[in-house]
Amino acid sequence: MMGHLASVRSRLSLTTAKPTKRDLSRIGRLVDRIAEAHAGDHAAALALILAVIDWLPANPYWLRRVDSARRLADNWDRIANDWAVDRIERQRERDTETRGRDRKPAASKPTPMPERHSKRHVHSLICEHVLDDMRPHEAEYDHEGSLRNGNPSEWQMACMRHADELNKRDGIEVAA
């Protein structure tokens, strides 16, 4: 563990105090204390301590202060608390990102544009605006006929008339 701390710090060109007997004693007590909290699992305790040591470069506050195993052990509760809170914050960010990807972007007003520059929507018999308006009246019309064969149904004719009305209302002239 002390070697791992030294390795992490040296990769960042930081020095680490040379381990003493006090360092060994304190780190040993820390491992025992954490293992006890994990039902005697020393492997889990070591994995947790190594994960926190790997996290230290992400936290400049603790990176400045933890230059020995003794300081790691002496400040363990606060360091482990900051590590846990950081993990919670990162998970929340990932969750928010994930939810954001699944959501449609919030509706915002488009930037005003002079009319001559904007492309205007031209309503047609299959336009969703027309179909939304006409759907409640669909049963009132005969659907027999084919626009493709030049014999549109009453329903298609009614939708075309409504599209023309909407286009006139919006000031759009459509060639017949």
C-alpha positions in Angstrom: 0.0 0.0 0.0 2.8 2.4 0.9 4.5 1.5 -2.4 1.3 2.2 -4.3 1.0 5.6 -2.6 4.6 6.4 -3.6 4.0 5.2 -7.1 0.9 7.4 -7.6 2.7 10.4 -6.2 5.9 9.8 -8.2 3.9 9.6 -11.5 2.9 13.2 -10.7 6.5 14.2 -9.9 5.6 14.5 -6.2 7.7 13.2 -3.4 6.6 10.7 -0.7 8.1 10.5 2.8 10.2 7.4 3.4 8.1 4.8 5.3 8.9 4.5 9.0 7.9 2.0 11.7 5.2 4.4 12.7 3.9 4.4 9.1 3.7 0.6 9.1 1.9 0.6 12.5 -0.6 3.2 11.5 -1.4 1.7 8.1 -1.7 -1.8 9.7 -4.2 -0.4 12.3 -6.1 1.3 9.4 -6.4 -1.9 7.4 -7.6 -3.8 10.5 -10.2 -1.1 11.3 -11.5 -1.1 7.7 -11.5 -4.9 7.5 -13.5 -5.0 10.8 -16.1 -2.7 9.2 -16.2 -5.1 6.2 -16.9 -8.3 8.3 -13.2 -9.1 8.6 -12.5 -9.0 4.9 -8.9 -7.7 4.6 -9.0 -8.0 0.8 -12.0 -5.6 0.7 -10.2 -3.2 3.0 -7.0 -3.3 0.9 -9.1 -2.8 -2.3 -10.9 0.2 -0.7 -7.6 1.8 0.4 -6.0 1.3 -3.0 -9.1 2.8 -4.7 -8.9 5.9 -2.5 -5.1 6.2 -3.2 -5.9 6.0 -6.9 -8.5 8.8 -6.5 -6.1 11.2 -4.7 -4.8 12.9 -7.9 -8.4 13.9 -8.6 -8.5 15.9 -5.3 -5.7 18.5 -5.0 -6.6 19.2 -1.4 -5.7 15.7 -0.2 -3.0 15.2 -2.8 -1.1 18.1 -1.2 -1.5 16.7 2.3 -1.1 12.9 2.0 2.6 12.4 1.4 3.0 9.4 3.7 1.1 6.3 4.8 0.8 7.9 8.3 -0.9 11.0 7.0 -3.3 8.7 4.9 -4.1 6.8 8.1 -4.4 9.9 10.3 -6.9 11.6 7.9 -8.6 8.4 6.6 -12.1 9.2 7.8 -12.2 12.6 6.1 -10.4 11.3 3.0 -12.8 8.4 2.6 -15.8 10.7 3.1 -14.6 13.0 0.3 -13.9 10.0 -1.9 -17.5 8.6 -1.3 -19.1 12.0 -1.9 -17.1 12.4 -5.1 -18.3 9.0 -6.3 -21.9 10.0 -5.5 -21.5 13.3 -7.4 -20.0 11.5 -10.4 -22.9 8.9 -10.4 -25.4 11.8 -10.3 -23.7 13.5 -13.2 -23.8 10.2 -15.2 -27.4 9.7 -14.4 -28.3 13.2 -15.4 -26.3 12.8 -18.7 -28.2 9.5 -19.4 -31.6 11.1 -18.7 -30.6 14.1 -20.8 -29.8 11.8 -23.8 -33.2 10.2 -23.5 -35.1 13.5 -23.3 -36.1 15.8 -26.1 -34.4 19.1 -25.9 -36.4 21.7 -24.0 -38.6 23.8 -26.2 -37.1 27.2 -26.7 -38.2 30.0 -28.9 -36.4 30.1 -32.2 -34.3 33.1 -33.1 -36.5 35.6 -34.9 -35.7 35.6 -38.6 -36.9 37.9 -41.3 -39.8 36.2 -43.2 -37.9 36.4 -46.5 -35.2 34.2 -45.0 -37.4 31.6 -43.3 -38.7 28.5 -45.0 -42.4 28.3 -44.3 -44.4 25.1 -43.8 -46.9 24.4 -46.5 -49.8 22.3 -45.3 -50.9 19.3 -47.3 -53.5 16.6 -47.0 -51.0 14.4 -45.1 -49.6 17.2 -42.9 -49.9 16.4 -39.2 -51.6 19.8 -38.6 -54.3 19.0 -41.1 -54.7 15.4 -39.9 -54.9 16.5 -36.2 -57.7 19.0 -37.1 -59.6 16.6 -39.3 -59.3 13.4 -37.3 -62.4 14.1 -35.1 -64.4 14.4 -38.3 -63.0 11.4 -40.1 -66.1 9.2 -39.7 -68.2 11.9 -41.5 -66.4 11.2 -44.9 -66.4 8.4 -47.4 -62.9 6.8 -47.8 -63.5 5.1 -51.1 -61.3 6.4 -53.8 -57.7 6.8 -54.8 -55.6 9.9 -55.1 -53.1 8.0 -57.2 -55.7 7.1 -59.8 -57.0 10.6 -59.9 -60.2 9.8 -58.0 -59.6 11.1 -54.5 -62.0 10.1 -51.7 -64.3 12.5 -49.9 -61.9 12.3 -46.9 -58.8 13.2 -49.0 -60.7 16.1 -50.7 -61.8 17.4 -47.2 -58.2 17.2 -46.0 -56.9 19.1 -49.1 -59.5 21.8 -48.6 -58.5 22.2 -45.0 -54.9 22.3 -46.0 -55.7 25.1 -48.4 -57.6 27.0 -45.7 -54.6 26.8 -43.3 -52.2 27.9 -46.1 -54.4 30.9 -46.9 -54.7 31.7 -43.2 -50.8 31.7 -43.0 -50.5 33.8 -46.1 -49.1 31.0 -48.2 -50.2 30.8 -51.8 -49.9 27.4 -53.3 -50.1 26.8 -57.0 -53.1 24.6 -58.0 
